[in-house]
């Protein structure tokens, strides 16, 4: 099982940028999908962005053109670069990995965007 640890959340003004990091406890390997979900209290967790080991990315329509999901294989880390943040981006952001052995989640990091 891989442990995921997120960092980088906090408070930012609308229009600002923030980068979240998700470090895996061991080599990520191949055949995986890593990504970020986000959740607002009272609502279901929703996909923000994913990236495969081959580098293919997928973004929710609400973040396209504003968020990117780069990764650093050597550091076993995936990032979420968030630009032009909006108050509706306020949520708890969870990193996850879907691997052949199963799924693991990070503990979540709060992102708050003030208007």
Backbone torsions as a table, in degrees:
resi	resn	phi	psi	omega
1	UNK	NA	139.2	178.6
2	UNK	-98.3	136.7	174.2
3	UNK	-96.3	135.6	-180.0
4	UNK	-116.0	133.3	-179.8
5	UNK	-127.1	120.0	179.8
6	UNK	-93.9	156.1	173.3
7	UNK	-154.7	163.2	173.3
8	UNK	107.5	-1.4	179.3
9	UNK	-74.0	177.0	179.1
10	UNK	152.4	-157.0	-177.7
11	UNK	-108.3	134.5	179.4
12	UNK	-144.7	151.2	177.5
13	UNK	-80.8	152.8	176.7
14	UNK	-55.6	138.1	-176.6
15	UNK	91.3	-11.1	-179.3
16	UNK	-84.1	-176.7	-178.6
17	UNK	-126.4	157.9	177.5
18	UNK	-157.0	147.2	176.6
19	UNK	-123.1	126.5	174.9
20	UNK	-98.6	147.0	177.3
21	UNK	-122.3	146.5	176.7
22	UNK	-135.5	109.8	-179.8
23	UNK	-99.4	134.2	176.7
24	UNK	-95.1	147.3	-174.5
25	UNK	-73.7	-15.0	177.6
26	UNK	-151.9	175.5	-177.3
27	UNK	-53.6	131.9	-175.1
28	UNK	-70.9	-38.5	179.1
29	UNK	79.7	-163.2	-176.5
30	UNK	-111.9	168.9	176.9
31	UNK	74.3	19.8	-178.0
32	UNK	-112.1	158.6	168.5
33	UNK	-122.6	127.1	175.0
34	UNK	-115.9	154.0	-179.5
35	UNK	-175.2	-170.9	-177.6
36	UNK	-130.3	130.4	169.7
37	UNK	-111.7	163.4	175.1
38	UNK	-140.3	152.0	-175.3
39	UNK	-141.8	133.4	174.5
40	UNK	-105.2	140.3	179.9
41	UNK	-51.3	132.2	179.0
42	UNK	87.6	-4.5	179.5
43	UNK	-123.2	162.9	179.1
44	UNK	-74.4	154.6	174.9
45	UNK	-67.5	133.8	-177.0
46	UNK	-126.1	149.1	-179.2
47	UNK	-69.4	136.2	172.4
48	UNK	-106.0	-51.5	-177.1
49	UNK	-161.3	148.7	175.6
50	UNK	-137.2	159.4	175.1
51	UNK	-144.5	136.2	178.3
52	UNK	-89.2	168.7	176.8
53	UNK	-62.8	-23.8	176.5
54	UNK	-81.6	-7.0	177.0
55	UNK	97.4	3.0	177.3
56	UNK	-73.6	135.3	-176.8
57	UNK	-117.0	156.6	178.0
58	UNK	-142.3	135.8	-178.8
59	UNK	-130.1	144.2	171.2
60	UNK	-67.4	148.6	-178.5
61	UNK	-57.1	-31.1	-175.5
62	UNK	-70.4	-16.6	-177.6
63	UNK	-117.7	-5.2	-179.6
64	UNK	-56.9	135.0	179.9
65	UNK	85.0	-11.2	-179.7
66	UNK	-117.4	-34.6	-177.9
67	UNK	-108.9	146.4	169.1
68	UNK	-133.1	160.2	-175.9
69	UNK	-130.0	74.6	176.1
70	UNK	-75.3	161.2	177.2
71	UNK	-139.1	155.6	176.5
72	UNK	-123.3	100.2	-175.5
73	UNK	-61.6	-39.6	-177.5
74	UNK	-62.7	-30.6	-179.5
75	UNK	-98.3	3.3	-177.6
76	UNK	51.8	43.2	-173.6
77	UNK	-131.0	140.3	172.3
78	UNK	-120.5	145.0	-177.1
79	UNK	-117.6	162.8	168.3
80	UNK	-129.2	105.4	177.7
81	UNK	-90.1	118.0	-175.0
82	UNK	-115.4	119.2	179.1
83	UNK	-117.2	161.4	179.0
84	UNK	48.0	51.7	-176.1
85	UNK	-66.2	146.6	-179.0
86	UNK	-121.6	155.7	178.8
87	UNK	-55.2	-31.8	179.8
88	UNK	-72.1	-6.3	173.6
89	UNK	-82.3	-7.5	178.5
90	UNK	-60.6	124.7	-176.8
91	UNK	-176.7	172.1	166.1
92	UNK	-90.6	128.7	-178.3
93	UNK	-103.7	129.1	-178.2
94	UNK	-116.9	130.9	172.4
95	UNK	-86.2	147.2	176.2
96	UNK	-147.0	160.8	173.7
97	UNK	-134.9	132.6	175.7
98	UNK	-112.5	107.6	-174.3
99	UNK	-120.2	170.4	177.9
100	UNK	-57.8	-27.0	-178.7
101	UNK	-87.2	-9.3	179.9
102	UNK	142.1	-156.7	-176.8
103	UNK	-125.5	140.1	174.4
104	UNK	-131.1	148.6	-179.8
105	UNK	-122.5	150.4	170.0
106	UNK	-82.1	177.7	-175.6
107	UNK	-82.1	-13.1	179.1
108	UNK	96.4	146.9	176.3
109	UNK	-138.7	135.0	-175.2
110	UNK	-81.3	131.8	172.6
111	UNK	-119.9	123.7	179.5
112	UNK	-122.5	125.0	-179.8
113	UNK	-112.3	117.9	-178.7
114	UNK	-91.4	146.6	-178.4
115	UNK	-90.1	NA	NA
